[in-house]
Amino acid sequence: MSAKKLFIQTLGCAMNVRDSEHIIAELTQKENYSLTEDIQEADLILINTCSVREKPVHKLFSEVGAFKKLKKNGAKIGVCGCTASHLGAEIFKKAPYVDFVLGARNVSKITQAIKIPKFLGTDLNYDESDFAFKDFRNSIYKAYINISIGCDKHCTYCIVPHTRGDEISIPFAIIFNEAKKAVSKGAKEIFLLGQNVNNYGKKFKNEHKKMDFSDLLEELSQIEGLERIRFTSPHPLHMDDKFLHTFSQNPKICKCIHMPLQSGSNEILKTMKRGYTKEWYLDRALKLRSLCKNLSISTDIIVAFPGESQRDFEESLEMIEKVRFEQIFSFKYSKRPLTKAALMDNQIPEEIASKRLEILQNRHYEILDEIVKKQENQIFEVLFEELRANGEIAGRTDNNFLVQIKGSEEFLGQMKQVKITNARRMVLYGEVV
């Protein structure tokens, strides 16, 4: 019996990428599917969606409309992920040719979904924290591993608690065994995933020994053959001194950290319900800078959040000057359904939001160009994991700079010392030394 063909498109964050890997594993190992990049030969077409901002939601319906035109007779279309969670049955109304809808908290139900007409799996209370997924990874050399699901923070702008449910930690044994198995198959790096990874251990489904995120990092670093540990995203509120010490002192933990700021104004942070002040954030960031040589810090910033004054915006600019982020993911505030901020009266006009975003991004680019220029003639250890065009290969430094050199697949999965010869904003070019 020949394998059925599966086409899957993934939108959004690393957690969506990992959810897609779980879906692929379940379908290929339990239901005799094999992956294809040709949508016209697919028996099953899936789109795994994001709903953090408006654009991916709009893209969903244009994409599934295109899928309908391209699919062969008898092929099924499924919508999965965060947008599936919050739109639910509305997807069937807008796109009646969709065969099933599977929310982000219900990934383990994929083998049921493909067999039941108009299957709807969007239960936010469903707990699959100890579900043993089959194994599949897009990369041999880097393994994404979920350590928690859901979020309890309820920031006023964020839809995630309404698409991924309440936070619950995945048992340590599952995480450890998954990491150990990935390393045994060639992974040099593991990437831990959660909405607030450093809140790990606060709530488990069943009885579990007391363990926080710092403890988890120390335990995982004992795995023989594992060379690097990365994670996203930690919450600034939970960056206690124990975490800072573990992060800075453990040599296997990569010296790059994503610290979502969102705003440099205490007034806006309070309205966002972030739980920390700009002073706390700055203290944590600068302390990490002092503890870690060559640390890189990335962040998220929202401009034009409801009620943001010109002074509030300038305080965000001041934080950029003080922290000097290596990377900023910056966005205009986007109204999301089911969130408190969407109902606030003092929404910022589009023209002001666009101008503020432009000013912030331009200033960050100036800072980034200064940072990048200093990387020339530096030597970094790079883990190579991606073939590029024109006989080049790419990988990342410990502190997350993307590096590209002349090289072939023999470098894949190898750690090499590289001297940077030409530093650009998006990529550092170099040669092996």
Secondary structure, 3 states (H helix, E strand, C coil): CCCEEEEEEECCCHHHHHHHHHHHHHHHHHCCEEECCCHHHCCEEEEEECCCCHHHHHHHHHHHHHHHHHCCCCCEEEEEEHHHHHHCCHHHHHCCCCCEEEECCCHHHHHHHCCCCCEEECCCCCCCCCCCCCCCCCCCCEEEEECEECCCCCCCCCCHHHHHCCCEECCHHHHHHHHHHHHHCCCCEEEEECCCHHHCCCCECCCCCCCCHHHHHHHHCCCCCCCEEEEECCCHHHCCHHHHHHHHHCCCECCEEECCCECCCHHHHHHHCCCCCHHHHHHHHHHHHHHCCCCEEEEEEEECCCCCCHHHHHHHHHHHHHHCCCEEEEEECCCCCCCCHHHCCCCCCHHHHHHHHHHHHHHHHHHHHHHHHCCCCCEEEEEEEEEECCCEEEEEECCCCEEEEECCHHHCCCEEEEEEEEECCCCEEEEEC
